[in-house]
Amino acid sequence: MKNQEGPRATHIFDEVIDMQHRLTDMYNSAANQASDPNIKKDLLELLIDEHEIQTDILGVMRRRGMHIPDAASKEDIIHLRETFNH
């Protein structure tokens, strides 16, 4: 689907997804540093929530034609498989 939104709307959604990336980075860092198990658990639950919000935002962007992910090539898939299997 072609982007039917104007450049301002696309810019706003790009800013929102960038903010979500920063939030997930911050929650992840805080969870890694938390020494109290209850605090770590709460932070990890918040991190999961942020990932779900990010997924929802990307879904909206895809429906509006603002985010069209590239298909991975077979070579990319093989390379990633090799990287993570070692």
Rosetta blueprint (number, residue, H / E / L):
1 M L
2 K L
3 N L
4 Q L
5 E L
6 G L
7 P H
8 R H
9 A H
10 T H
11 H H
12 I H
13 F H
14 D H
15 E H
16 V H
17 I H
18 D H
19 M H
20 Q H
21 H H
22 R H
23 L H
24 T H
25 D H
26 M H
27 Y H
28 N H
29 S H
30 A H
31 A H
32 N H
33 Q H
34 A L
35 S L
36 D L
37 P H
38 N H
39 I H
40 K H
41 K H
42 D H
43 L H
44 L H
45 E H
46 L H
47 L H
48 I H
49 D H
50 E H
51 H H
52 E H
53 I H
54 Q H
55 T H
56 D H
57 I H
58 L H
59 G H
60 V H
61 M H
62 R H
63 R H
64 R L
65 G L
66 M L
67 H L
68 I L
69 P L
70 D L
71 A L
72 A L
73 S L
74 K H
75 E H
76 D H
77 I H
78 I H
79 H H
80 L H
81 R H
82 E H
83 T H
84 F H
85 N H
86 H L
